[in-house]
Every structure is written in C-alpha cells, then in structure tokens.
Amino acid sequence: MEMKMYSYIALFVSAVLLFSSLQVDGASWSYVIGEENGPDNWDTVFPDYCSKSKQSPINIVSKSAEHKPIGDFTLVGFGSTAPTDARMKAENNGHTVEVELTSGNYFVSEGGLSAPYKAAQFHFHWGNVNTVGSEHTVDGKQYPAEVHIVCYNTKQASVAEAAGTEDGLTVLGFLIDIQDEDNPAFAPLFDALSGIQFHGDHEDLATPLIFGDILPSNLSSFYRYSGSLTTPTCNEVVVWNVFTNPILISQAQMDMFRSLNKNELGDAVNETYADTFRPVQPLNGRTVYLNDLNALPRGSGSLISPVTLGSVVAFVLATVLLK
Ligand SMILES: [Zn+2]
C-alpha cells in the first residue's frame, strides 16, 4: 500500500516536471529579461532560429543605409475607405494586442517584393515608459511603440504556412511617437481595448480602422532588410520594411496599451504588460537599404556612366564636325 502511494507521488512529480519542461521547450516565452524564457535566453530555448545570424529587430544606422531605387508599394485596401466587407477583431493574446483582419482584401505588392502579399494581422510593441517600446531603433533612438502589419506571400495559404518559406512574410513596420492630441483614426481600436483587458479576451472592432487615416502620407521612404520574426520561433523569413515617418498617438492613448493585463481574468494577481519588445539584434554584415527613387543603381560608381560619357563625346564631336 505504501509502495503504491510512493508510485503515485513519483508519477505526479514526473508529470509536473514534464509539463513544466514542455512549457519552456514548447510555446512559452516572455519579454522579461533575465527570466528563464526571456529574450536573452531565446537563442538557447528556441535554437532553431533565434540563435541564427539574420535576426530582428535591428538598430538602423541611417548614414550606413544604402540608397537604392527599390520602388514604391502598390497597396490595395490601405486607402481612405475600408475594403467592402472588411472586419477586424482585436485580441489580448498574452504577449500583445493583435488585430486580425478577419475579412476584406488588403494587399501589398511592388516595392521590390517578389509577389503580392496579403495582410493578415497587425500588432503592437510598446514600453513601460516613453523612452523604450519600439523594436527597431534608428541611430540608437527607441520610440515609445511600434506597429507591425504582417503580410504573407500569396504563393502560400496563410501566415503559418508562409513562416516556413524564405521571403514568406513581409512586415510593414511603423514607429509610433507621442503627440498632444488623440489620434481619432485609432478610435475604433482604443474603444475595443476596454473589452480585451485580459489575456484571452477578444472583441470585434465596431468599424475597421482606415489605414489611409493611420499611416503616414509618405510611404515611399522606408528601410528594407532581410530578417526574422521578432518573437519565437524567430523564423528568418521576413522582408522587413521600416518606414521613416512615424505614426502619432496621444499620451492618453499610449497609456491605454499600458493598462492591459497579461494575465487571464480571475488570476490571483493582475499584472499589466511592461516592455513588449525584443532588444535589437546584431546586423552581422547585412545591408540595410533605403528606398530612394533618385539613387543611382548600385555599381554605377562615378557620376557619369560610360554610356553617358560616350554620348557626350559623340555629341561634342558631331557639333565640332558639323561646324
Ligand atoms: Zn511585431
């Protein structure tokens, strides 16, 4: 009888150990530096990708960016009206606020992309105070927040499928800064936040956000580099676009993100989100490009190309000979 009792206890203890180890090896991760599954340990907890050499986010050094005429994006669904039948659903997923584009056609193409990409969701990264929060930094400056519009290559069927393919995803990343007034274009989202105070909560937006009212008017100025998902499992499948013009929201709107809880309703202790960003990763020799439609193609070297020089010489000779 006693032996049987010990066996039950042993079984229980092993089950608990197995479960907690699965939690670490499996889907569990946090943004808390120093925690067992925090960002400074992702490379060992999720070694398949998080330890590799093309990780995101990065610090962008503006004067090192290579100017290149990448081309402007062609956007569908990002104008001053929402696509017909567009619907958006906000969720507190335990790591961030994610808004799923549950229906409506949102497409991104051109801009140097190899295929059209379909936008599937957008989500936010923010800090506990305004001096931290964005994932990408520019010349060492970190913004209070950043929004990522995640788009998958239409050669794949979903974000999940595209996350296993090179160039499977492209992300439109916008830095977020603070202005005095509320940004009214975000109202449908901030109205919904009261309904998603806890992990697992979700709420349909009363009306879809209008991207044309939210995004900066200049979408030609963006940095481009090859990188990864910024959350485990850090797949290196992302064509990154970090726009130089920020989105502006008010301090009151910023504070609404900070009031959200990362625990579930009914947990013993409520804990608000603190810093929901991954620290910047080494560039490891990658080139960061800046879309510059006036830039000379790479390799042209001198200001005058041999062809141009030839034409000038021929013109001068012709002028002299015809006199
Ligand atoms: Zn993100």
Boltz pocket constraint, residues with backbone or C-beta under 6 A from the ligand:
constraints:
  - pocket:
      binder: B
      contacts: [[A, 123], [A, 124], [A, 125], [A, 148], [A, 230]]
      max_distance: 6.0
